[in-house]
Amino acid sequence: MRVPLWLLLCAFPLAAFGRDCVPSDELWSKPRNAASVLADPAVRECVLPFLNNAQAKLTLRHAPDEEAQLRAADLRWWLIALGLEADRIALTEDPKATEPLVLELTEPK
């Protein structure tokens, strides 16, 4: 039985727009599945408002190293597989990154 993404996330509180969300290291310490991706607090924090605003954009800012690039691409793939619109999710390298991966939720001005 498939449960819609929005239904799985309904129980979690909304986050404010413009906030950066940093996925936990535990997300990468074992094989991922839909449940483990959605269980990460930072992913939920940015994905819920994204789902509730059709104009919102999600940018996955990653450090320039290969591992960070792979994390960002993997997470983007999972988000798309879970039903988020691919054209609203961007990957961006951040040469000054202090974290391997940061989800940045924005809404148009």
N, C-alpha and C positions, 0 to 999 in steps of 0.2 A: 504494500500500500504506500503510495507516495503522498506525502504531506507537503502542502505549499510552503515555501520558504517564509513568507510573511506570517503564517500561522505558527511556525516553530519559534519565531522571534517575538511574538506578541507578548510573551510573559516578561520580557526584559525591558528595562527603562530606556527612554530615549536620551540621546546625547545631544549636546548643543552643536550647531554647525560651526565650521571653522576650527574645530578641535582636532588635534593630531592624536592618532591611536597607534600604539606600538604593540604589535602581537607579541605574546610571550614566547620565550625560548622553548617552552614545553611543546608548543605547536610543531616544532621542527624536530623534536627528539624521537618521534615515532612515526610510523606510516599514518598518513592523513586519510580521513574519510569525511563525508558531509557532516556527521555529528561532531567530530573533533574540531573541524573548522568553525562551525557555529558555536561551539562551546567556549572558544577563546573570547574572553571579555572585551578585548580591544576590537576584535572583528565585529562582535555584536554592537559595540558602541558606535561604530561608524556605519555599519550596514543598515541598521534600523532606520535612521533618519534618511539615508539614501533611498530606501524603499518607499518612504512616506512623502518624498518630494521628487517629482518627475524631472525637475530642473537641476537636481543635485548632481555633482560630479565627484568621483572618487579617484584620487591620484595615489598610486603606490610609489612612494619615493624610496629609492634604495641606494645603498652605498655603492661605490664603483667596483667593489670586488666581485668575483664570480659567484661566490656563495650567496651574497645578497641579491644579485641579479636572478639567480635560480629561485630563491625564496619568493621574490616578487612575481616572477612569471608563474610559479606554481600556485600562489595564492590567487592571482588573477584568473587562472584556469579554473580553480575551484569555485570562485565567485560566479563565473560565467556558467559553469556546469550547474550551479544551484539556481540559475534563472535570472541573475542580474544582467542588465544590458551591457554588452561588450563595448559599445561606442561611448559609454559613460564612465569607463574605467581605463585610466591611462597609467602607463609605466614611465617613470622619470628617474634618471640617475641624478643623485645629489652628491657632488664631489666633497661637500663639507658635512656630510652626514655624521651624526654622533651615534646613530642606531643603524643596524643593518637594514631595517625596513620600517617605514612609517606610513600609515594610511592617513591621508589628508582628505577630509570631507569639506566640500565647498558648495555654495549655491551662487547662482549668477546675481550680478548686481543690477 
